[in-house]
Amino acid sequence: MPASAKRSRLVAAAKALIHRHGYYATTLADIAHAAKVPLGNVYYYFKTKADIAEAAIGDYRRWFTDMLTQLDELPHPEQRIAGFLDIPLVHLTQYASNGCPIGSLCQEFGKSEGALLRRIAAILSDQVMWIAEQFRLLNHADPQADALDFIARLQGSILLAQSLGKKNILAAAIQRLRRDVLK
């Protein structure tokens, strides 16, 4: 098996396990087992657990950058925002069970992992900037403040849906965001 395939499996397993159980509750042995890679091989690719977290964050960043690039191809800001709101709907069950992978890591790393927090929080910051640009194109009076409110409402509804185990909370919040933002 090519080395890149093993590394990719390790990162995918790390993302899934960390999203489900959290960074601190997930061990390198758990990741190796889920990726079907001997534990000793993990150290060939990642010297520390933080290194595998960095790789997972990089993977999330690439995914969101690609997603925003695809949304930028839509002709109108309203369509782009609607497409952005489709992301959590596609992952509704997963988000209601485990939270947003980005938001969850921000919460977890916010308590002790400064460098990892800055890396994962940059993805949220990119989202705020992208939403602010859509609001600017829609002639909002304060696109930055509106974008912060938008992301806070979305992340908060994901947290509530997960905490209370009710995906309808998230679905309803997205519907309200659509109504409020895409008047």
C-alpha positions in Angstrom: 0.0 0.0 0.0 1.4 3.4 -0.9 2.6 5.6 2.0 0.2 8.4 0.9 -2.8 6.0 1.2 -1.8 5.1 4.8 -1.3 8.7 5.7 -4.7 9.6 4.2 -6.4 6.8 6.1 -4.8 7.9 9.3 -6.0 11.5 8.8 -9.5 10.4 7.8 -9.7 8.1 10.9 -8.4 10.9 13.1 -11.0 13.3 11.8 -13.9 10.8 12.3 -12.8 9.8 15.8 -12.0 13.3 17.0 -15.3 14.5 15.7 -17.1 11.7 17.5 -15.2 11.5 20.7 -13.1 14.7 21.0 -9.4 15.3 20.6 -8.4 14.5 24.2 -10.5 11.3 24.3 -9.0 9.9 21.1 -5.7 8.1 21.3 -3.1 7.4 18.6 -3.9 3.7 19.2 -7.6 4.4 18.4 -6.6 6.2 15.2 -4.2 3.4 14.1 -6.9 0.8 14.8 -9.6 2.6 12.9 -7.2 3.2 10.0 -6.1 -0.4 10.0 -2.5 0.7 10.4 -0.1 -0.8 13.0 0.5 1.7 15.8 4.2 1.8 15.2 3.5 3.0 11.6 1.7 6.1 12.9 4.9 7.5 14.1 6.4 7.3 10.6 3.8 9.8 9.5 3.1 11.8 12.6 5.5 12.3 15.5 2.9 13.5 17.9 -0.9 13.6 18.4 -0.7 17.3 17.7 0.9 16.6 14.3 -2.1 14.4 13.3 -4.4 17.1 14.5 -2.6 19.6 12.3 -3.1 17.3 9.4 -6.8 16.9 10.1 -7.1 20.7 10.4 -5.3 21.1 7.1 -7.8 18.6 5.6 -10.7 20.6 6.9 -9.2 23.8 5.6 -8.8 22.4 2.1 -12.4 21.0 2.2 -13.9 24.4 3.2 -11.7 26.3 0.8 -12.9 24.0 -2.0 -16.5 24.4 -0.9 -16.3 28.2 -0.8 -14.6 28.2 -4.2 -17.5 26.1 -5.6 -20.1 28.4 -4.0 -18.3 31.4 -5.5 -19.2 30.1 -8.9 -22.9 30.7 -8.2 -24.0 34.0 -9.8 -25.8 35.7 -6.9 -24.8 36.2 -3.2 -28.2 34.9 -2.1 -27.5 31.6 -3.9 -24.0 31.4 -2.4 -25.4 31.9 1.1 -28.2 29.4 0.5 -25.5 26.9 -0.6 -23.5 27.6 2.5 -26.5 26.8 4.6 -27.0 23.6 2.7 -23.7 22.3 4.2 -25.0 21.7 7.7 -28.2 20.3 6.3 -26.3 17.7 4.3 -24.6 16.7 7.6 -27.7 17.3 9.8 -27.6 13.9 11.6 -23.9 14.0 12.1 -23.9 17.6 13.4 -26.8 16.9 15.7 -24.9 13.9 17.1 -21.4 15.2 17.3 -21.5 19.0 16.7 -19.7 20.9 14.0 -16.2 19.4 13.6 -14.7 22.9 13.3 -16.7 24.5 16.2 -16.1 21.4 18.4 -12.4 21.6 17.9 -12.4 25.4 18.6 -14.2 24.7 21.9 -11.9 21.9 22.9 -8.6 23.6 21.8 -9.8 26.9 23.4 -9.1 25.5 26.8 -5.4 24.6 26.3 -4.1 24.2 22.8 -3.1 27.7 21.6 -1.4 26.9 18.3 -4.0 24.3 17.3 -6.8 26.7 18.3 -5.4 29.4 16.0 -5.2 27.0 13.1 -8.8 25.7 13.5 -10.2 29.1 14.4 -8.8 30.5 11.1 -11.4 28.3 9.3 -14.2 30.0 11.2 -12.6 33.4 10.5 -12.5 32.6 6.8 -16.2 31.7 6.9 -17.0 35.0 8.6 -15.0 36.9 5.9 -16.7 35.0 3.1 -20.2 35.6 4.5 -19.3 39.3 5.1 -18.4 39.6 1.4 -21.7 38.1 0.4 -23.5 40.6 2.7 -21.4 43.4 1.3 -22.6 42.4 -2.2 -26.1 42.5 -0.9 -25.6 46.0 0.4 -25.9 45.3 4.1 -25.1 48.3 6.3 -22.6 46.4 8.5 -21.6 43.2 6.6 -18.9 42.2 9.1 -21.3 42.4 12.1 -24.0 40.7 10.2 -21.6 37.9 9.2 -20.4 37.4 12.8 -24.1 37.2 13.9 -24.8 34.7 11.1 -22.0 32.4 12.0 -22.7 32.7 15.7 -26.4 31.8 15.1 -25.4 28.8 12.9 -22.7 27.5 15.4 -25.0 28.1 18.3 -27.8 26.1 16.7 -25.4 23.3 16.0 -24.3 23.3 19.6 -27.9 23.2 20.9 -28.9 20.5 18.4 -26.0 18.4 19.6 -26.4 19.1 23.3 -30.1 18.4 23.3 -29.9 15.6 20.7 -32.5 17.2 18.5 -31.6 17.7 14.8 -34.9 19.6 14.3 -33.4 22.5 16.3 -30.6 22.9 13.7 -33.0 22.4 10.7 -35.4 25.1 12.1 -32.5 27.5 12.8 -31.3 27.1 9.3 -34.8 27.8 8.0 -34.9 31.0 10.1 -31.5 32.1 8.9 -32.6 31.6 5.3 -35.8 33.6 6.0 -33.9 36.4 7.9 -30.9 36.7 5.5 -32.4 35.9 2.2 -35.5 38.1 2.4 
